[in-house]
Amino acid sequence: MRNLLITNGNVLTPTGFARTDLHIADGIIAEGTPSGPAPLDTDHFDAGGGLVLPGIVDLHGDAFERSIEPRPGVTFAIADALHDVDGQLIANGITTAFHAVSVSWEAGIRSIDAARDIFRAIEAETFRASVHAHIRWETFAVDEAREVLDWLAAAGRAILSINDHTTANLHLRPPSTKLDRMASRMGIPAGDVVAALEAAAGRADRVEPTVEAVCARADALSVPVFSHDDRTVEERRRLRDRGVRNCEFPMAIEVAREARRAGEPVILGAPNVVRGGSQNNAVDARAAIDADLCSALVSDYSYPTIMKAAFQLAGADHKNLAEAWHLVSTAPARIAGLGDRGALTAGRRGDILVFWPDTTALRAVFVNGRKVLEYG
């Protein structure tokens, strides 16, 4: 692997921005810069005074589903779709991504069969970004739990989410926009979705022991476990007792406060910041950030929003950019247990973004010290 020297950049260091150079050797950020002339096998990149930031670490993105199934009933080969998504990730500064792969009792793209194929493609294919699985397991999919655990054991790196959309949706009846969306995703009439929800609810007596077993096994595998859409403080405490210590998309501000009081990360959606509020009446991300109740931002259903949200939070003069970028790079890397990235310090991977001077326009992306994108 060739060496890389990025010069003349405003580099985000642990103590703030500094006009300095970055030397990357064998994909890893080196201490200082080469003394004397750079080795002959060194590539040079002049940042021209632009911002130099660590690559974005996205813990939860499910926009890839639209590349697999852009219209109801219209699907593309999963590997082809994920390679298309890889281009979207890189173009939006995401150098590490966890694809949120849903495992449910549903038919269609969130079924166990679809999840199996998506997981296998994530593990087998080679992408420019560092791509991993964030397995969103629906708790009423009790028969699928054993296979989910097998995936976690086999994955080089993964995240597990504990989801209960069954209870939350059991009351739905036509006409309902949410029911129509589920019907479209499953490829069945809305009335049949109601029947499927009720059939899933019939497994309620098996849910609690299955959740307990899944959480215990994930903990033994050192897999980070997220809750999802916690609605009450009691629910957060109950999941904490099972070892679920990451609170993702809390539905109420008091739930976020409960998590932070316990020292637990709270993960919110970047689209929430960009749009000025939650699309499903959950916690307002901007207000949560202002109250120090947000630990990290994720792309959720829109890849472009994670970089855009960071710059929005930074303000027009980039005064708060270091703090904002922490939410999309350093903090999520730590939450995922990825101590080898998320900051531009010696010994970390050379996952680096370079921006055009005085703008928020991305100029170049480096992954593991290798340039994977450059805009001329």
C-alpha positions, 0 to 999 in steps of 0.5 A: 500500500502506498503512503499518502501525505495530505498537506496544507489543510485545516485538520480537525485534531483532538484539540481543535483545528490546526493548519498541519499535514497528515501522513498516512503510512500503510493506511494508518495515520502516522505520528508527525510527517516524514523528515526530509523528502517524502518516500518515493512511493508517497502520493501527495494531496494538497488540501489547499486550505480546505477542511480535513475531517475524519470520515463519517461513521453511520451506525444506522442507515436503511435507505439501501432498501430503496436501491433494492426495491425502488418501487413496490414489487420491482427489485434489483439484485442485492449485490448490485444495489449495495454497490450502487449504495456504496457510491452514495455512501462515499459521495456523502462522506460516509466511510463506515456504514452499518446497513440496518437490515430488518428481520421481521415476520413480514413478507417482502424486503423485511422478511427473514429470507430477504435479510439473509440475502442482504446479510450474506451480500454485506459479508461477501462483497468488497466495497469502498466504504467499510460496510457492516450489518446493523440487524434490526430484529423484530421481537415477535419474530421469535422463530427467526432469533436463532438464525439472527444469533448465528449471523452475529457470531459469523459477522466480523462486526455487527450491531443488533437492535431490539425492535417491537413494531408489532405492539406499536402497530397492532391497533392499525386499521384501514384507512391508515397511511402507515398500514398502506406503507406496510402493505406496499412493502409486504406486497399484500392488501392492507386487510391482510396486514392486519391479519398478519399483525394479529397472528404475530401478536399470538406469539406474545408469550414467547417474546420475553424469554426470547428477548432475554436469550438474544440479549444474553448471547449478543452480550457474550459476543460483545455485540453492541445492542440498541433499543429502538423507539423506546416509549417510556422510562420503564421500557428503557429501564427494563431493556437496560436490565437485559444489557441493552445500553444504547438508546436509539430513537427514543420517542419521548424526551424523558426517555432520553434523559433517563438514558443519559442519566445512566451514562448511556448513548442516545442515538438520533436521526440526522433527517430529524435535524435537517427537517427541523423535527421528527417525522413520527413525533419522536424526540426533536433532535436539535432540542436534544442536542442543545440539552446534551441529550444526544450522543450520535447522529445516524443517516436513518432513511437519508444518507445525505442528511448526516453530513448536512446535519453536522454542518447545520449544527456547526453554524455558518462560521463553522464555530461549532464544527468540532462538536458537531462532527463528534456526533457523526464520527468520533462518538459513533465509532466509540459506540460501535467499538471501533477504536481504530477510526473516528479521529485524525490521530496517530494509529487510526485508519486513514478515513479522511474527508477533504472539503473545498476551502470556505465551503461545505462541498466535499472535494475528496474521500480517502478510505484506509489511506486510499483515495476513493473519490475526488471532485476536480 
